[in-house]
Amino acid sequence: MRSHYCGHVNETLLDQNITLCGWAHRRRDHGGVIFVDLRDREGLVQIVFDPEQVEAFMLAERVRNEYVLRIKGCVRRRPPGTENSGLPTGMIEVLGENVEILNAAQPLPFQLDEEGVNEETRLRYRYIDLRRAEMLERLRLRARITHTLRGFLDTHGFLDVETPMLTKATPEGARDYLVPSRTHPGDFFALPQSPQLFKQLLMMSGLDRYYQFARCFRDEDLRADRQPEFTQLDIETSFMDENAIMLLMEDMMRELFAKTVETPLPKPFPRMTYHEAMTRYGVDKPDLRIPLELVDVGDLMRNVEFKVFSAPANDPAGRVAALCLPGGGALTRKEIDDYTQFVAIYGAKGLAYIKVNERAKGREGLQSPILKFMADEVIAEIMQRTDAADGDLIFFGADKAKIVCDALGALRIKLGHDRGLVQHGWQPLWVVDFPMFEHDAANGRWAALHHPFTAPAVDDIAALERDPGACLSRAYDLVLNGTELGGGSIRIHRPEMQSAVFRLLGINDEQAQEKFGFLLDALKYGCPPHGGIAFGLDRLTMLMTGAGSIREVMAFPKTQTAACPLTGAPSPASEMQLRELSIRLRQQANPATP
């Protein structure tokens, strides 16, 4: 139906007759001459209709925005002075000699160049939203990303293998999406939260190197970088340790950024332990573009009269930390109050501060209601540790360590963006040496910090059982500009160790056999040492395009409430469907009924 894409028409086609198909992006009538900008996925080109071409001109008069057209015509230079250097096709135009209206279009619910369109409306008419050049370019880049990643992995001997979508529910940290079985009444499949166990089984099958762009499903509360269904690049390999895997993944990321956005990444990527990240930044995915750090001052606060500081300073589970904001002395009282309300979201009960007016004057050069509780030597050491200068502001967090890390870690990010401190560029980082377990105080048991198949750093079951809280794991996360791009680990490959980890997690032998019997059996038949990683493709594309949400880089995403305005999903099932699945819905209580 066409000979060329609109965006590919240029001076090399001068005086040639071509056929184009696309949408009428804009129609203009200039005193007897009609111009139509014809658009397809590759760009747009200007079509000119002359009254002397009577039939084509009459049809062009009927054209409105977003009509679908097929146009035949001759390529010619634009008249001098009418060129558009901002367009790849701006030096030429096409004289429309024949036009066919393939389909008309009703007035759009929103214009393609309209700003501030409600997201619900954009998702309801997603097929229109995707016509916008910005959205099209994001999907185009996403396609280039997957193509480049596939090429790298194929070149390095990885096999693309699909794993099941209908599988068994396993504890991955989020709720499963369940699928009822018609042929096994009362039983359910689960949609995979990840292909974790299957890719480990592939290593036991001898495939050695596997990858897959896997669809994953998690029934959890949504944020800007979460969706109920998403895509991850899943990778697993045998006979490689964590260092080799990380180096290979670095090479993959450097090649990806060089080929798709023509940006070099550092070699090697820096590495940081989990403990250092939490101490310096309050989070395990620090944004290194922001030059602000948390500084521990708990040892200075143990004997101060201010219980807000001394109590957590003397609590083994507490923390007192400072965060110095350069030039923060210019903040107004209202701005400080706003930041106090912000940290309250993370459980902080307040936000103490010291304004540094003239550091050289000591106590007299500082301004804060908490100074009266501190000795001169304490104040001097705080100034020294935070490297505070005149005009700076020092914020303090004092509470349980988790609350302080969450609150000051989030405040650090907010201050960085609010005060224009975010440096330009890409800052990748490997975070390593994660704890193997975290204590679930509510349930009085240990929980896996990553997942229960992660190998401990020490291959000693007795040491693991003696002090689980002190055990580190062989896990590693890749962080880019404060966003976790991927997480991976070396896996447990011995059945005795896997059983020991299950027991520590409160999964007895009977439960382990019920949930993971197939894995435990497979481990007995010659399992190689193996490990892997999974990257969030949507998050990666979001960062590389500069989009503010992964919904902006997915063709048909769900809303924040996990609904699809376009199709109306989720929707009720018919009585017949439910009966076939042996499901009966519980009647909803009538609020008006006493």
C-alpha positions as CSV (number, residue, x, y, z in Angstrom):
1,M,0.0,0.0,0.0
2,R,3.0,2.3,0.4
3,S,6.5,2.7,-1.0
4,H,8.1,4.7,1.9
5,Y,7.6,5.8,5.5
6,C,6.7,9.5,5.8
7,G,9.8,10.3,8.0
8,H,12.1,8.7,5.4
9,V,11.3,11.0,2.6
10,N,14.2,13.3,1.8
11,E,16.2,15.0,-1.0
12,T,17.4,11.6,-2.3
13,L,13.9,11.0,-3.6
14,L,13.5,14.3,-5.5
15,D,11.3,14.0,-8.6
16,Q,10.3,10.5,-7.7
17,N,6.6,9.3,-7.4
18,I,6.0,7.7,-4.1
19,T,3.1,6.3,-2.1
20,L,2.6,7.2,1.6
21,C,0.2,6.0,4.3
22,G,-0.5,7.7,7.6
23,W,-2.6,10.0,9.8
24,A,-3.4,13.6,9.0
25,H,-1.4,15.3,11.7
26,R,-2.5,18.8,10.7
27,R,-4.4,20.3,7.8
28,R,-4.0,24.0,6.7
29,D,-5.8,25.9,4.0
30,H,-3.7,28.7,2.6
31,G,-5.7,30.6,0.1
32,G,-6.5,27.9,-2.3
33,V,-3.6,25.6,-1.6
34,I,-4.1,22.9,1.0
35,F,-1.3,21.6,3.2
36,V,-1.5,18.3,5.1
37,D,1.2,17.1,7.4
38,L,1.1,13.3,7.1
39,R,2.4,11.3,10.0
40,D,3.4,7.8,10.7
41,R,5.7,6.2,13.2
42,E,8.9,7.4,11.5
43,G,7.9,11.1,11.4
44,L,5.9,13.4,9.2
45,V,6.1,15.0,5.8
46,Q,4.3,18.0,4.2
47,I,1.8,17.2,1.4
48,V,0.7,20.0,-0.9
49,F,-2.6,19.8,-2.8
50,D,-2.9,22.1,-5.8
51,P,-6.4,23.1,-7.1
52,E,-5.3,22.0,-10.6
53,Q,-5.4,18.4,-9.3
54,V,-9.2,18.7,-9.0
55,E,-10.1,15.3,-7.6
56,A,-7.2,15.1,-5.1
57,F,-7.9,18.7,-4.0
58,M,-11.6,18.1,-3.4
59,L,-10.8,15.0,-1.3
60,A,-8.2,17.0,0.6
61,E,-10.8,19.6,1.5
62,R,-12.7,16.8,3.4
63,V,-9.7,15.7,5.4
64,R,-9.6,16.5,9.2
65,N,-7.1,15.7,11.9
66,E,-6.3,12.0,12.4
67,Y,-8.0,10.9,9.2
68,V,-6.1,7.8,7.8
69,L,-4.9,8.5,4.3
70,R,-3.0,7.0,1.4
71,I,-1.4,9.5,-0.8
72,K,0.5,9.3,-4.1
73,G,2.6,12.1,-5.3
74,C,5.9,13.5,-6.5
75,V,8.7,14.7,-4.2
76,R,9.9,18.2,-4.9
77,R,12.0,20.9,-3.1
78,R,10.2,23.3,-0.9
79,P,10.1,26.9,-2.3
80,P,13.0,29.0,-1.0
81,G,12.2,30.5,2.4
82,T,9.7,27.8,3.4
83,E,12.2,25.1,4.4
84,N,12.0,23.7,7.9
85,S,15.4,22.7,9.3
86,G,13.8,21.3,12.4
87,L,12.4,18.4,10.4
88,P,14.3,15.6,8.7
89,T,11.8,16.0,5.8
90,G,12.0,19.8,6.0
91,M,13.8,20.4,2.8
92,I,11.1,18.7,0.6
93,E,7.4,18.4,0.2
94,V,5.2,16.0,-1.8
95,L,2.8,17.2,-4.4
96,G,-0.4,15.2,-3.8
97,E,-1.7,13.8,-7.0
98,N,-4.0,11.1,-5.6
99,V,-5.5,10.8,-2.1
100,E,-7.6,8.0,-0.6
101,I,-9.4,8.4,2.7
102,L,-8.9,5.0,4.3
103,N,-10.8,6.0,7.4
104,A,-12.3,9.0,8.9
105,A,-11.8,10.0,12.6
106,Q,-14.1,11.6,15.1
107,P,-12.9,14.6,17.1
108,L,-10.3,13.3,19.6
109,P,-10.9,13.2,23.3
110,F,-7.7,15.2,23.6
111,Q,-5.2,16.7,21.2
112,L,-1.8,15.1,20.6
113,D,0.0,18.3,21.6
114,E,-2.2,19.0,24.5
115,E,-0.5,19.4,27.9
116,G,-1.7,18.2,31.2
117,V,-4.2,15.6,30.0
118,N,-5.5,13.5,32.9
119,E,-3.7,10.2,33.1
120,E,-7.0,8.3,33.5
121,T,-8.1,9.8,30.1
122,R,-4.7,9.0,28.5
123,L,-5.0,5.3,29.6
124,R,-8.7,5.1,28.6
125,Y,-7.6,6.2,25.1
126,R,-4.1,4.7,25.1
127,Y,-4.1,4.0,21.4
128,I,-4.4,7.8,20.8
129,D,-1.9,8.6,23.6
130,L,0.6,6.3,21.9
131,R,0.4,8.3,18.7
132,R,2.3,11.2,20.4
133,A,5.9,11.4,19.3
134,E,7.1,11.3,23.0
135,M,5.3,8.1,23.7
136,L,6.3,6.5,20.4
137,E,10.0,7.4,21.0
138,R,9.9,5.8,24.5
139,L,8.5,2.5,23.0
140,R,11.1,2.7,20.2
141,L,13.9,3.1,22.8
142,R,12.5,0.2,24.8
143,A,12.7,-2.0,21.7
144,R,16.3,-0.9,21.1
145,I,17.1,-1.8,24.7
146,T,15.7,-5.3,24.5
147,H,17.4,-5.8,21.1
148,T,20.8,-4.7,22.5
149,L,20.5,-6.8,25.6
150,R,19.5,-9.9,23.6
151,G,22.4,-9.4,21.3
152,F,24.9,-9.2,24.2
153,L,23.6,-12.3,25.9
154,D,23.4,-14.3,22.7
155,T,27.0,-13.4,21.9
156,H,28.0,-14.5,25.4
157,G,26.5,-18.0,25.1
158,F,23.2,-17.5,26.9
159,L,20.1,-19.4,25.8
160,D,16.7,-17.7,25.6
161,V,14.4,-20.2,27.4
162,E,10.7,-19.7,28.4
163,T,9.4,-20.8,31.7
164,P,5.8,-21.5,32.8
165,M,3.2,-18.8,33.4
166,L,0.9,-21.2,35.3
167,T,2.8,-22.4,38.3
168,K,2.8,-23.1,42.0
169,A,2.5,-20.4,44.7
170,T,5.8,-19.8,46.4
171,P,6.8,-17.2,49.0
172,E,8.4,-14.3,47.1
173,G,7.5,-11.5,49.4
174,A,4.2,-10.3,47.7
175,R,0.8,-11.8,47.2
176,D,0.3,-14.1,44.3
177,Y,-2.3,-13.7,41.5
178,L,-4.2,-17.0,41.7
179,V,-5.8,-18.7,38.7
180,P,-8.5,-21.3,39.5
181,S,-8.1,-24.7,37.7
182,R,-11.2,-26.1,36.0
183,T,-9.8,-29.6,35.6
184,H,-8.7,-29.7,39.3
185,P,-11.7,-28.3,41.2
186,G,-10.6,-26.3,44.3
187,D,-7.0,-26.1,43.2
188,F,-5.2,-23.0,41.9
189,F,-2.3,-22.0,39.8
190,A,-0.3,-18.9,40.6
191,L,1.1,-16.5,38.1
192,P,4.9,-16.2,38.6
193,Q,6.3,-13.4,40.7
194,S,9.6,-14.4,39.0
195,P,11.0,-17.4,37.3
196,Q,13.3,-18.0,40.2
197,L,12.9,-21.7,40.8
198,F,12.6,-22.6,37.2
199,K,15.8,-20.9,36.2
200,Q,17.6,-22.7,39.0
201,L,16.2,-26.0,37.7
202,L,17.5,-25.0,34.2
203,M,21.0,-24.8,35.8
204,M,20.5,-28.3,37.2
205,S,19.5,-29.4,33.7
206,G,22.9,-28.4,32.4
207,L,21.9,-25.4,30.3
208,D,24.7,-23.4,31.9
209,R,23.6,-20.0,30.7
210,Y,20.0,-18.9,30.5
211,Y,18.1,-15.6,30.0
212,Q,14.5,-14.6,29.4
213,F,12.5,-11.4,29.2
214,A,10.0,-12.7,31.7
215,R,6.5,-11.4,32.5
216,C,6.1,-11.3,36.3
217,F,3.0,-10.7,38.4
218,R,2.8,-9.4,42.0
219,D,-0.4,-8.4,43.8
220,E,1.0,-5.5,45.8
221,D,0.3,-1.9,46.5
222,L,1.5,0.2,43.5
223,R,4.0,3.1,43.2
224,A,5.4,5.1,40.4
225,D,7.9,2.3,39.6
226,R,5.6,-0.7,40.3
227,Q,2.9,-2.5,38.3
228,P,0.9,-5.6,38.9
229,E,2.5,-7.1,35.8
230,F,5.9,-6.1,34.6
231,T,8.9,-7.4,32.6
232,Q,12.3,-8.4,33.9
233,L,15.4,-9.5,32.2
234,D,16.0,-12.8,34.0
235,I,19.6,-14.3,33.9
236,E,21.1,-17.3,35.5
237,T,24.5,-19.0,35.0
238,S,26.5,-21.9,36.3
239,F,30.1,-22.1,37.5
240,M,30.5,-18.3,38.0
241,D,31.0,-16.6,41.3
242,E,29.5,-13.2,42.2
243,N,32.5,-11.2,41.1
244,A,32.4,-12.8,37.6
245,I,28.6,-12.3,37.3
246,M,28.9,-8.6,38.3
247,L,31.7,-7.9,35.9
248,L,29.8,-9.5,33.0
249,M,26.7,-7.5,33.8
250,E,28.8,-4.3,33.9
251,D,30.0,-5.0,30.4
252,M,26.4,-5.6,29.3
253,M,25.2,-2.3,30.8
254,R,28.1,-0.4,29.3
255,E,27.4,-1.8,25.9
256,L,23.7,-1.0,26.3
257,F,24.2,2.7,27.2
258,A,26.9,3.1,24.5
259,K,24.7,1.7,21.8
260,T,21.3,3.1,22.7
261,V,21.9,6.5,24.3
262,E,25.5,7.0,23.3
263,T,26.6,7.5,26.9
264,P,29.7,5.9,28.5
265,L,29.4,4.3,31.9
266,P,32.4,4.0,34.3
267,K,34.7,1.0,34.3
268,P,34.5,-0.6,36.8
269,F,31.3,0.2,38.6
270,P,32.0,1.2,42.2
271,R,31.0,-1.2,45.0
272,M,29.7,-0.5,48.5
273,T,28.6,-2.7,51.3
274,Y,25.1,-2.7,52.6
275,H,26.3,-1.5,56.0
276,E,28.2,1.4,54.5
277,A,25.2,2.4,52.3
278,M,22.8,2.4,55.3
279,T,25.3,4.3,57.4
280,R,26.2,7.0,54.9
281,Y,22.9,7.3,53.0
282,G,20.2,5.7,55.1
283,V,19.1,3.5,52.1
284,D,20.5,0.4,50.4
285,K,20.0,2.1,47.0
286,P,21.8,5.4,47.4
287,D,21.7,8.1,44.7
288,L,25.4,9.1,44.4
289,R,24.5,12.2,42.4
290,I,23.5,13.9,45.6
291,P,26.6,15.0,47.6
292,L,24.9,14.8,51.1
293,E,25.7,12.1,53.7
294,L,24.4,11.0,57.1
295,V,26.9,11.3,59.9
296,D,26.7,9.3,63.1
297,V,26.8,11.4,66.3
298,G,25.2,8.9,68.7
299,D,28.4,8.5,70.7
300,L,28.4,12.2,71.4
301,M,24.8,12.2,72.6
302,R,24.9,9.4,75.3
303,N,25.4,11.8,78.2
304,V,23.4,14.9,77.0
305,E,20.5,16.0,79.1
306,F,18.2,16.0,76.0
307,K,16.4,12.6,76.3
308,V,15.2,12.8,72.7
309,F,18.9,12.3,71.8
310,S,20.3,10.4,74.8
311,A,17.7,7.6,74.8
312,P,18.3,6.4,71.2
313,A,22.0,7.0,71.7
314,N,22.1,4.5,74.5
315,D,19.7,2.0,72.8
316,P,21.5,-0.7,70.8
317,A,18.7,-0.6,68.3
318,G,18.8,3.3,68.2
319,R,20.6,5.8,66.1
320,V,21.4,9.5,66.2
321,A,22.6,11.0,62.9
322,A,23.2,14.4,61.4
323,L,22.7,15.6,57.9
324,C,24.4,18.9,56.9
325,L,22.8,21.0,54.1
326,P,25.1,23.5,52.5
327,G,23.5,26.9,52.4
328,G,20.6,25.5,54.4
329,G,20.7,28.5,56.7
330,A,18.7,30.4,54.1
331,L,15.7,28.1,54.7
332,T,12.7,29.8,56.2
333,R,10.9,28.6,59.3
334,K,8.0,27.4,57.1
335,E,10.3,25.4,54.9
336,I,11.8,23.7,57.9
337,D,8.4,23.0,59.2
338,D,7.5,21.5,55.8
339,Y,10.5,19.2,56.0
340,T,9.5,18.2,59.6
341,Q,6.1,17.1,58.2
342,F,7.8,15.3,55.4
343,V,10.0,13.1,57.7
344,A,6.9,12.4,59.9
345,I,5.7,10.2,56.9
346,Y,8.6,7.9,57.8
347,G,7.8,7.7,61.5
348,A,10.1,10.6,62.7
349,K,8.6,12.4,65.7
350,G,10.4,15.7,64.9
351,L,13.4,17.2,63.1
352,A,15.9,19.0,65.3
353,Y,18.4,21.4,63.6
354,I,21.3,23.8,64.1
355,K,21.8,26.9,61.9
356,V,25.5,27.7,61.4
357,N,25.8,31.5,61.3
358,E,29.5,31.9,62.2
359,R,31.2,28.7,63.0
360,A,34.3,30.4,64.3
361,K,32.4,31.9,67.2
362,G,31.5,28.5,68.5
363,R,28.2,28.3,70.5
364,E,27.6,32.0,70.0
365,G,27.7,31.6,66.2
366,L,25.0,28.9,66.2
367,Q,21.3,29.1,66.4
368,S,19.1,26.2,67.8
369,P,16.9,25.5,70.8
370,I,18.8,22.2,71.4
371,L,22.2,23.9,72.0
372,K,21.5,24.4,75.7
373,F,21.6,20.6,76.2
374,M,25.0,20.2,74.7
375,A,28.5,20.8,76.0
376,D,30.9,22.9,74.0
377,E,33.1,20.0,73.2
378,V,30.0,18.1,71.8
379,I,29.1,21.0,69.7
380,A,32.6,21.4,68.4
381,E,32.8,17.7,67.4
382,I,29.5,17.9,65.6
383,M,30.8,20.8,63.5
384,Q,34.0,18.9,62.8
385,R,32.3,15.6,61.8
386,T,29.7,17.3,59.5
387,D,32.3,19.7,58.1
388,A,29.7,22.5,58.5
389,A,30.5,25.9,57.2
390,D,28.9,29.3,57.7
391,G,25.4,29.5,56.2
392,D,24.8,25.7,56.5
393,L,22.0,23.9,58.4
394,I,22.4,20.6,60.2
395,F,19.4,18.4,60.6
396,F,19.3,15.6,63.2
397,G,17.4,12.3,63.4
398,A,17.1,10.4,66.7
399,D,15.0,7.2,67.1
400,K,15.2,3.6,66.2
401,A,17.8,3.0,63.6
402,K,15.3,2.1,60.9
403,I,13.2,5.2,61.4
404,V,16.3,7.4,61.4
405,C,17.6,5.8,58.2
406,D,14.2,5.9,56.5
407,A,13.5,9.5,57.5
408,L,17.0,11.1,56.9
409,G,17.5,8.9,53.8
410,A,14.3,10.3,52.3
411,L,15.1,13.8,53.4
412,R,18.5,13.6,51.8
413,I,16.9,12.8,48.5
414,K,14.2,15.5,48.8
415,L,16.8,18.2,49.8
416,G,19.0,17.2,46.9
417,H,16.2,17.8,44.4
418,D,14.6,20.8,46.1
419,R,18.0,22.6,46.5
420,G,19.3,21.7,43.0
421,L,22.2,19.5,44.3
422,V,21.6,16.6,42.0
423,Q,24.6,16.3,39.7
424,H,24.2,15.5,36.0
425,G,25.0,12.1,34.6
426,W,24.7,8.4,35.5
427,Q,26.0,6.9,38.7
428,P,25.9,3.1,38.8
429,L,26.7,1.3,42.0
430,W,26.9,-2.3,43.2
431,V,25.6,-2.8,46.8
432,V,27.0,-6.0,48.3
433,D,27.3,-7.9,51.6
434,F,23.7,-7.8,52.5
435,P,22.5,-9.5,55.7
436,M,21.3,-13.0,55.1
437,F,18.3,-12.5,57.4
438,E,16.3,-9.7,59.0
439,H,14.3,-10.3,62.2
440,D,10.6,-10.2,62.0
441,A,9.7,-9.0,65.4
442,A,6.0,-9.1,64.9
443,N,6.1,-12.8,64.2
444,G,9.2,-13.6,66.3
445,R,11.1,-15.2,63.5
446,W,13.8,-14.6,60.9
447,A,12.9,-13.6,57.4
448,A,15.0,-13.7,54.2
449,L,16.2,-10.3,53.2
450,H,16.2,-11.3,49.6
451,H,14.7,-14.7,49.0
452,P,15.2,-18.1,50.7
453,F,17.4,-19.5,47.9
454,T,20.2,-17.0,48.4
455,A,23.5,-18.6,49.5
456,P,25.1,-17.5,52.8
457,A,28.6,-16.0,52.7
458,V,29.8,-18.7,55.0
459,D,29.2,-22.3,53.9
460,D,28.9,-23.5,57.5
461,I,25.5,-24.7,58.7
462,A,26.5,-24.7,62.4
463,A,27.7,-21.1,62.2
464,L,24.6,-20.1,60.3
465,E,22.3,-21.6,63.0
466,R,24.4,-20.3,65.9
467,D,24.0,-16.6,64.9
468,P,21.7,-16.0,61.9
469,G,21.6,-12.2,62.5
470,A,25.4,-12.0,61.9
471,C,25.4,-13.9,58.7
472,L,26.0,-12.1,55.4
473,S,24.6,-13.3,52.1
474,R,26.2,-13.6,48.6
475,A,23.7,-11.1,47.2
476,Y,24.3,-8.1,45.1
477,D,22.1,-5.3,43.8
478,L,22.8,-2.9,40.9
479,V,21.7,0.6,41.6
480,L,21.5,3.5,39.1
481,N,20.9,7.1,40.2
482,G,19.1,5.9,43.3
483,T,16.9,3.3,41.6
484,E,17.4,-0.4,42.1
485,L,17.8,-1.8,38.5
486,G,18.4,-5.4,39.5
487,G,19.1,-7.8,42.2
488,G,20.8,-11.1,42.2
489,S,22.8,-13.6,44.2
490,I,24.7,-16.9,44.3
491,R,22.1,-19.6,45.0
492,I,22.2,-22.4,47.5
493,H,23.2,-25.6,45.6
494,R,23.5,-28.1,48.5
495,P,20.3,-29.7,49.8
496,E,21.5,-29.7,53.4
497,M,22.1,-25.9,53.4
498,Q,18.7,-25.2,51.7
499,S,16.9,-27.3,54.4
500,A,18.8,-25.4,57.1
501,V,17.8,-22.1,55.7
502,F,14.2,-23.2,55.5
503,R,14.3,-24.2,59.2
504,L,15.7,-20.9,60.2
505,L,12.8,-19.2,58.3
506,G,10.3,-21.2,60.3
507,I,9.5,-23.6,57.4
508,N,9.6,-27.1,58.8
509,D,10.5,-30.2,56.8
510,E,6.9,-31.1,56.1
511,Q,6.1,-27.6,54.9
512,A,9.3,-27.4,52.9
513,Q,8.5,-30.7,51.1
514,E,5.0,-29.4,50.3
515,K,6.1,-26.1,49.0
516,F,9.5,-26.8,47.6
517,G,9.8,-30.6,47.4
518,F,10.6,-30.5,43.6
519,L,13.5,-28.2,44.3
520,L,14.9,-30.2,47.2
521,D,14.7,-33.3,45.1
522,A,16.5,-31.7,42.2
523,L,19.3,-30.5,44.5
524,K,20.1,-34.2,45.3
525,Y,20.8,-35.1,41.7
526,G,24.0,-33.1,40.9
527,C,23.3,-29.4,41.2
528,P,26.2,-27.1,40.0
529,P,27.1,-23.9,41.8
530,H,25.1,-21.2,40.2
531,G,23.9,-17.7,40.5
532,G,22.1,-15.0,38.6
533,I,20.4,-11.6,38.5
534,A,17.1,-10.0,37.3
535,F,16.8,-6.5,35.9
536,G,13.6,-4.5,35.8
537,L,13.2,-3.7,32.1
538,D,10.5,-1.1,32.8
539,R,12.5,0.7,35.5
540,L,15.6,0.6,33.2
541,T,13.6,2.1,30.3
542,M,12.1,4.7,32.6
543,L,15.5,5.9,33.7
544,M,17.0,5.9,30.2
545,T,14.0,7.9,28.7
546,G,13.7,10.3,31.6
547,A,10.1,9.3,32.2
548,G,8.6,9.9,35.7
549,S,6.8,6.5,35.9
550,I,7.1,3.0,34.4
551,R,3.6,3.6,33.1
552,E,5.1,6.0,30.7
553,V,7.2,3.3,29.1
554,M,4.7,0.5,29.0
555,A,2.3,0.2,26.1
556,F,-0.8,-0.7,28.1
557,P,-0.2,-0.2,31.9
558,K,-2.6,-0.4,34.8
559,T,-3.6,2.5,37.0
560,Q,-2.4,3.0,40.6
561,T,-5.4,0.8,41.6
562,A,-4.3,-2.0,39.3
563,A,-7.2,-1.4,36.9
564,C,-7.2,-1.0,33.1
565,P,-9.4,2.0,32.0
566,L,-9.0,0.9,28.3
567,T,-10.6,-2.6,28.6
568,G,-12.4,-2.2,31.9
569,A,-10.4,-5.0,33.6
570,P,-10.7,-6.5,36.1
571,S,-14.4,-7.3,35.5
572,P,-16.9,-9.7,37.0
573,A,-17.1,-13.4,35.8
574,S,-20.3,-14.9,34.6
575,E,-22.2,-17.3,36.8
576,M,-21.5,-20.1,34.3
577,Q,-17.7,-19.4,34.4
578,L,-17.7,-19.5,38.2
579,R,-19.7,-22.7,38.2
580,E,-17.2,-24.3,35.8
581,L,-14.4,-23.3,38.1
582,S,-16.2,-24.6,41.2
583,I,-16.2,-21.1,42.7
584,R,-19.0,-19.4,44.6
585,L,-18.7,-15.7,45.5
586,R,-19.4,-14.6,49.0
587,Q,-22.3,-12.1,49.1
588,Q,-21.2,-8.6,49.9
589,A,-22.7,-7.2,53.1
590,N,-25.2,-4.4,52.5
591,P,-24.0,-1.3,54.3
592,A,-27.7,-0.3,54.8
593,T,-28.5,-3.5,56.6
594,P,-28.4,-3.2,60.4
